[in-house]
Amino acid sequence: METEPARSTRFRESAAVVLVRGRGDSLEVFWVKRSDAVGYMPGFHAFVGGTVLPEDAELEVDGVAEGRDRLLRACAMREVLEETGLLVGLTEPQPAATLSSARRRLLGGESFPALAREYGWRFRADALDFAGRWQTPPFASARFDTSFFLARAPTGQEASVQPGELASGEWIAPARALERWKKGEATFAAPILCTLEELTLGEQGLAARLALAPERAGQPVRRIELKWGVLLHPMKTRPLPPATHTNAYLVGESEMALIDPGSGEPAELEALFELIDALAADGRRLGLVLLTHHHPDHAGGVEGVRERYGVPVLAHPETARHVRADRLIGDGDTIALARDAGDWTLHAFHTPGHTRGHLCFLHERTRSLFTGDHITGGAGTVIIDPPEGDMTAYMASLERLTREPVETLFPGHGSPQGAAHKRIRDLIAHRRERETKVMAALEPEPLPLATLVERAYADTPRELWPYAERSLLAHLIDLEGRGLAVRDGERWRAG
């Protein structure tokens, strides 16, 4: 991946708040939908929350000593005010006009503790009940250590969302939220799913159940089901940096397709088998394997899965030149999975560029696209490595996907994300910008690739230049085909 710097494995401290109102059958929770413009999980539903700021340590909270717990509660209170206009934990009610003014000032960059001192606010720690600590899985492009808190919406205050990082917010019955998820109308991470499921069980002992939810979520095996019938299973592999894992996906209900079992390591395969077997106990059986392409970090576990479950492997003819396939599929083919409710047909799209035989798979009902290495998660871009890689074909494949009904991207590396068309258009724009830099680096006199990569990829960490040089060559070959660059042995000049 040519442009993304090596990411830190450190977690970012953050807090999330499960805001509730009503009682019994009338219980509702406030959730938000992340804007398409944000970089991390755009278009996903979530609870109110965000990362800790250094200034949060300055907020005084009655009933809790100075330290991590107070810091996280201060962060939680600040985020609730920023994102909803509610102020939880106040010892004394405040006029709506005061809260509205304070929110505007907070969003304008003023310090939350400074505002609290100015308005004379006092906060109670017991207004927030600890509700679990979740850590982002290793596949993610950004990792968070998030403490969840359960809080009741203050009486007399009204929640609202201002457009920006959030697209919308609403009060919703937990059962209704899960219903929308099962219909493919909502996408969210595992903590949201587990919390909603606990909320449907009632308020008795709710905070205590939520506190134990992260541990229970891994029993008997951890399930990351971002959409109903779409489970992500990260496998440790050896991809190009900065990635460390490949995302395998199990898609379907009564019959599942396994997309890209990337690791053949015994421990990684055994973890995958445990998940498949646990799903079988729920009536979901593995029916087949689909490969996006032949690279070892995507196809490494194929033979192990074939031997264990005896299921067929489907791949493009070009992929089948490298990996044994039982059935060849190509552009426009459909893979109809057995179903209980709702259509689980997958549509194959031939998307050459990263490899000649690369396929993406679209589940049209939920507008989900499984992208392999055609589109990565986060801000990274995939290497286009000639002669297998072809920049001309890659750009055409991206352009084609802008015309398809895609909402959520499930990549082979990094985090899934919504706002699919924006991500695809951004990738196209990024490649065009890189092409402009490559053209600017060329001179009338031929130059070696080492010189050109230093010029055209000056914004890329030097340790990634050997990989960037391969994509540079792909750009040059593309430009050569359009008469804009000329090859002179191992050197290149302007056309």
N, C-alpha and C positions, 0 to 999 in steps of 0.2 A: 504494500500500500504506500503510495509514493509521497503523500503530503502530510500525513498525520504524524506528529512527533510521538516518541515513545511515551506512553501515558504512565502516570504514577499509580502504584497499587494502593496508595493510601486512601482511606475512606474520608469523605467529607462529613463532618458532624451536621446533622439536620434534625428537624422536628416536624411532625405532622399531627394534625388535630382532627379527631373524629367528632364533629359537631352534631349533636342530636337535639331534637325537640319532640314534644308529644310524649304519650305514654301508650303502652300496650299495643293494640292494633293500629294506633295512630302514630306510632314512632316513625320518625323520618330522620334521615341523615343528609348533611349538606355535602355535595360533591361538586367538583369543578372539572371542566374540560380544558386541557392545556392548548394554548394557541398553536396554530400551524407555524408560527414564526420562531418558536423557541427551539433550541438545539437538541434538547434531551427529551425523548419520547413525545414529540409534538402530536397533538390530536388524541392523546390518551386521557382517560378519566382518572382522577386522583382525588385525594382529600387535601384540604388546605395545609400548606406547610412550605418549608424552605430551609436553606442552610443557615447555620449559626454565623452571626457577625461578632467581631471582637467586642463591640459596644454593648452587646446583650449582657455581658458580665456586670455592667454597671446598674442594672435594674434591681431594685430592692423588692423582694417577694417575701411576705410574712409566712412563717411556718416552714421554711427550708433554709438550711445553712448555705453559705457561699460555696460554690463548687459546680461540678458538672450538672447535677440535677437542677439547680437554680438557673444555670445558663440555658439549659434546654427549655425549661418552662418559660423563661423570658423570650426566647426565640419563638416559641409556640404562640405566646400572646401577641407578639409583634406581627407575626405572619397572619394571624387571624384578623387583626385590624387592617393590615395592608390589603388583604385579598377579599375580605367580606364586609368590612366596616363595623364588625362587631368587636367589642372589647370584653374579653372574658376575664374573670378573676377579680374584678373591681370590688372593693369593700363597700363603696357607696355608689349609687346610681349617678349617671351623668346625663345632661341634656343631649338630645340628638344633635343639636347644632354644634355642641362642643366636640362630640365624637367625629362629626363630619369634617370640621375644621382641622382636628388633629390628624385625621387620615390624610387629608390633602397635604398637610405639611410633612407627614411621614413619607408619603410617596414622592414629595419634592426633595427628599434627601435629608431632612432633619432627623436627629437622633431620637429614638424611642425613649430611652431613659431620661433624656433632657426634657422631652415633652411631658413625661410623667412627673418630673420634679416641678415643672412650670404649672401644671394643672393640679398638683397636689394629690395625684392618684396613689392609692395603696392597693396592693394585690395580695390575694390569698392563694397559697400553693394548693390548697385542697379543692380549688375549683377545677383543677386538672388532675384526673386519675391516670396513672401510668397504664398504658395499654399495649405494651410489647415493644421489642427492639428488633428491627429488621435490618439486614445488611444486603446490599445489592449483590447479585451473583457475579461470578468472575467473567462472564461473557460481555458484561456491559461496558460501554465506552466511557462511562463515568460511574464511580462507585460511591455510595452513600451509606453511612451508619445512622439510621433514622430511629429516633424514639417516638413512639406514638402516644398520644394522650387522648383521653375521652373527656369531653366537656359538654355541658348543656348550654344552649344558646341563651344569653341573658334575656330576661323578661323585658319587653318593651323596646328591644333593639331589632332592627330589620337588616337582614343580610342582602348585600348586592355585590356584583362583580363589575369592575371597570375593565374595559377592553385593554389588552396589552399582553402580558404573559399568559393571561387566561382568556379563553374565548367565551366561556359561559359558566354559570353556576346555578344550582337549583337544589331545593329540598326534594327528596325522593324516598319513597318507602324502600327498605332494603330488598324486599322480595321483588319489587318492580325493577330495581337496578339489576338484579340477577337475571330477571326475565329478559331484559334488553340485551344483556351480555350473551345469553343463550341464543338469542336471535341474530347475533352478530352485529348488533347495533352499538356496542360499546366495547372498548379494549382497555384493559388495565393490568397492572402488575399483580403478583401473587399476594402482597399484603392487603390490597384492596379487596380481592376476592375472599380471602380468609376473614376479613373484618365484616364484610357484608353477610357472609354465612353465619357468623356469630350473632350479628344483630337480629337475624330472623328468628333466633332462639329465645329472644326476650331479654329484659334488663336484669333479671335476677343473676347476680354474680358476673355481670357482663365484663367489667374491667378486669377481673381476675382471669376470666376465660381468654380475653384478648391478650393479656400479658403472657399467657402460655401458648398462644397461637403460633408464634414462630417455631417453637420446638415441635409442636404437634404437626406442623405443616410438612416436616420431614419424615413423618411416620406413615406407612412403612418405608416410603420413598418420597423424595421431594418432587412435587409436580409444579411446573411453571406453565400454567394454562392461561395465556394472555387473552385469547378468545376461546369461546366454547368449542371444543374439538380441535384446538390447535395447541399442542404442547411442545415447548422448547426444552431440549435436553443438551446442555453444553458438555462437550467432550474435549478433554485436553489433547491437543494435537501439536504439530510443529509447522504452523503456517508462517508466512513472512511477517516480520514485525510491523506494527506493534501487537498484533493479535496473538493470543495464547490458546484460544479455544475455537472449536468449530461448533456451530449450532446445528444439531440434528433436530428434525421436527417430526412429530407424530400427528397426522392429520386425519380426522374422520371420527365417526361415532362407533357403530357396530363393526365396521371394517376400517382399518387404518392403513394409510400409506406412510412409510418411513422415508423421509427425504434426507439424504446425505449422512449415513452413519460414518463419521469421519475418522474414527480411531480404531486400529486393530489391536491396541494394547489390551491385554487380558483384563486388567482392573477397570478400564474404561468401558469395555464391552460388557463386563459383568454388571456395572451400574446401569447401563442401557437395558440389559436383559431384565433386571429387577423392576425397572419402570414398566416395560412391556408386559411382564407377567402380572404386575399389580393392576394394570389396566385390564388385562384379560379377566381378572376376578370381578371387574365391574361390567363385563359384557362387551369389552372392546378388544377385538382380536386383530393381530397384524396380518394384512393381506398381501402386501407387496413392498418392494423397495424402489424408490425413484432416485436417480442420480442427476444432479445438475451438470456435473462434468467429472473428469477422470482424475483430477489432482488427488494425491494421497491423503491430504487433510480433509477430503470430502468423501472419498471412497475406501478409506483404509479398513473399515469394518465390514465391508460387503460380504466377504466370504464367511466371516464369523456369524453374521446374521443369517445368511443362506443355510449354513450348516445347522444352526440352532432351530430355525423355524421352518425351513423348507419352502420359503416363499420366493416367487420370481423376482428378478431384478430387471428393471426397465431403464433404458438409456438411449441416447441418440446414437446413430451408427458411428459417428466419429469418436464418441466416448467408448463405444464397444470395441474400438481398435486397441484400447488400453486396458479395459476392465471387462471381464466376462459378463455378458448380458443374456437374459433369457428371452427378452422381447425388445425389439427396436421401436422407438417412438420418435416422432419429429414434429415439426411445426404444424399446429392445428389439430393434433391428436388429442383425444379426451380419455381420461382415466376415470371411469364411473365406479365409485365406491359404494358398497351396500350402505343403507341408511335406515335409521329409525324414524327420524323426522327431519325434513329439510334436505336439499340437494347437496351432495358432497362430491360432485363431479369436479375434477381438476383439468384445466386446459393447459396444454404444453405450448410454450412459445420458444422457438429457436432464436436465441440471442447470442450469436457469435460475437467474438471480440476478445474476451479473456481467453477463451479456447474456441476451437472451430466448432465443437459439438455442444456448446453450453446451452442449457435449457433453463427457463424460468417456468414456474407453475402457478397458475391463477385459480383461486377459488372464488368464483364470480359472486356467489350469494353474499359472502362476507367481505368481498372486495379486497381479499388478501393475496399478496404476491410473494412467493417464495423465490428469492433472488440468487441464491448461491453466492458466487463471487462477482456477479454482474453489477450489483449494487451492495456496498458494505454499510454497516451501521455507523453512526457517528459521523465525524467530519472527514474520514479517510476516503481515499480513492484507490481502486484496484490497479495493480500493475498490468499493463498491456505489453506482453513480452513476445516479440517476433521470434521465429516465424509463426508460432502457434497463435500468438496474439496479433490482432489486426485492428488498428485504430479506426479505420474507415468503417469496418463492420460494426465495431463497438458503438460508434456515434449513431449509426443508423438504427441499431438495436435500441438505444436509449430513446431516440426520437419516436420510434414505433410505440414504446410503452406509454408515452404521454397521451396516446389516443385510446388507451385501454381503461376500463372501469376499475381503477386501483385506488384504494384508500390507505391500506396499511402494508408496509414492507417488512418482510421477515428475512433478514440477510443471513448469510453463512457465518459472518463474523460481526461482532458488535451488537448493539441494541436494536430491537425492532422499533419501528416508529410509524406514526401516522403522517399526514400531509405528504402522501406519496408523490403526487405530481410536482409539488414544490421541490422535494428532494431530487427528483429526476431532472427537473429544469435547472436546478442549481448545479448538478453534476455536469450537464451539458455546457452551462455557462463557464464553469471552472475549466473544463477541457478547452473551450474556445479561448479563454484567457491564457491558458498555458500555451496554446498554439501561437498566440500573438507574441508571447515571450520567446518562444523558439524561433519564430521568424525574425524577431528583433536581434537575436543572438547571431544569426547568420550574416556572413560578409561575402563580398565578391570573391575573396580568396578562401579556399577550402580549409575547414577547421576540424580537428578531431573531436570525438564525442566528449572526451574529458573536459575540454574547454567549453563546449556548448552546454554541458550539464551544469557547470559552475555558473554560467551566465543565466540560463533559463530556469534553473532551480535554486537560485540564491536564497529563496524563502523556505527551503526544505532543509531539515537538519543534515549536516554533512555525512553522518553515518548512514543515511538512507540514499545517498547519491548512487551507489552501485545499483540499487533497485530502480531509482529514478532514471538512470541511463537507459534502461530497457524501454521504459515508456517514452523517453525522448526519441529513441530510435523508431518507435511506432509512429510518433508524430511526424518524423522526417520522411518515413516511407509514405505516409498519407499525403504529406505536402508534395513529395516527388510525383505521386500519381496525379496531382492537380497542377503540375508544372511550376510549383512555387519553391522547390528545393532541388538541388542536383547533387548526386552522389559522385564522389571522385575517389574510388578505392574505399578506404575506411574513413574518409573525410567527407564533409558536406559543405556546400556553399549555397548562397541565395540563388533562386531560379530567375 
